[in-house]
């Protein structure tokens, strides 16, 4: 039920919240959702379905993720007590040292180019999940992606616009990318079929490596080994100097020796309680603990201060986000311990730091056991506004990029995965593979004092941040694209669902906002101390109220922010549900 005094949910939603008992899939692209649902219809479980949909996302949203990228997932088999983190974030190569980058004349890791490539881990993570929790063979799971790679899939308008933006870079500096993406020298038309025969061949070779091996797990491990062997071509190709977003040419440092060990793994999640529910996130090598800290800060506050559709509630949410994102920037990194930030005393101190006016300071908390690291606070006055489609410069620099998929099946297995990186504009396409490597190392700092410093063998602190929630008998999986906005957009959704009584679809459709007062995780790492980006549908009273409190509000379109999706299961009744975002005009949920 809606909390008294809380803004009621909209009477109209852009689509129904789907309900059923067989299976539900929701993702940022209708085709990936349809493929996941098709797997469920053929007897596969949620893990088979998510893997098949995940590989299809490489083809249908190539500007948002790719085989050379990374992913973060949370999943829970029906008989498991707690979720598990699917860790698909590769580490920095052995040659990726601060000293090397500084000798190259760089003060930041570039936002595009092979020098910023971490070890690719997304494909290995999908295959690891399939091995341990799926039921299908590699060849069956990959068959959908192979079909689209060989015969084509209609190119999204956003993908065509991305290619248009970087066409000059491709023609002048990355000819292998031009060969794949600029048909006959021109920008491909939106809606036209785009084929990737090289990637189709790669997937066939990966599948063939597991064929004929009686032991399913051994066969999938053979496919993982073959995948890493094929990636060696990328190391050789990118070892030649090529243009980076810095405007200078550099050779990548990733080598075949960096690919010898399988990069994906499982980890225990971090969790926090909020209004009687338990929320699970990946640890401080992601930005996930920031959402947990925000929820803990907000938990005891009056319901009206947790309502993003009022000026006081929106102000409170924004100010809390500023605080927890400052803590993220000061303390998060591979190997960092986020638990102190969730301690009662720290949470109470952060709650006490919420003022009546918009803060213009970068204010991490000072912990007893650690001093906050202070990043450079570069100003550019820009705003990160958008649905989670990338903001792409002509240099290939990319901000706010990703895709997402959630699946729940009739047995109650649930999985939420946010794949990203390896965008078509990340670095030069490797001709033999049909894809490029990602640039996640741009989230590392060239400062040894930083907890997110560039260090060989350490993971960059990623923005990828899916969520799993236990709400009594209900398990909820959710997430969104959006770089630094991922947890910012999930917070209002959770508040509306868990405090306001909204359904997931109502919460997804409701107008949202975010702050730009954090150090951007993407090159060139800028900061806007009082910036707020908000959808017009929040209304003049709310947006003027924020401005009166000192926020610098950038109004964007009515349906502009976020591409959230979610699925859930009520284990007491067996009822499943699914919901997806209308923004961006490509996300969809399906199920029955």
Buried (B, 14 or more C-beta within 10 A) or exposed (E): EBBEEBBEBBEEBEBEBBBBEEBBBBBBBBBBBBBBBBBBEEEBBBBBBBBBBBBBBBBBBBBBBBBBBBBBBBBBBBEEEEBBBBBBBBBBBEBBBBEBBEEBEBEBBBBBBBBBBBBBBBBBBBBBBBBBBBBBBBBBBBBBBBBBBBEBBBBBBBBBBBBBBBBEBBEEBBBBBBEBBBBEEEBBEBEEEBBBEBBBBBBBBBBBBBEEBEEBEEBBBBBBBBBBBBBBBBBEBBBEBBBBBBEBBBBBBBBBEBBEEBBBBBEEBBBBEBBEBBBBBBBBBBBBBBBBBBBBBBBEBEBBBBBBBBBBBBBBBBBBBBBBBBBBBBBBBBEBBBEBBBEEEBBEBBBEBBEEEBBBEBBBBEBEEBEBBBBEBEEEEBBBBBBBBBBBBEBBBBBBBBBBBBBBBBBBBBBBBBBBBBBBBBBBBBBBBBBBBBBBBBBBBBBEEBBBBBBBEBBBBBBBBBBBBBBEEBBBBBBBBBBBBBBBBBBBBBBBBBBBBBBBBBBBBBBBBBBBBBBBBBBBBBBBBBBBBBBBBBBEEBBEBBBEBBBBBBBBEEBBBBBBBBBBBBEEEEEBBBBBBBBBEBBBBBBB
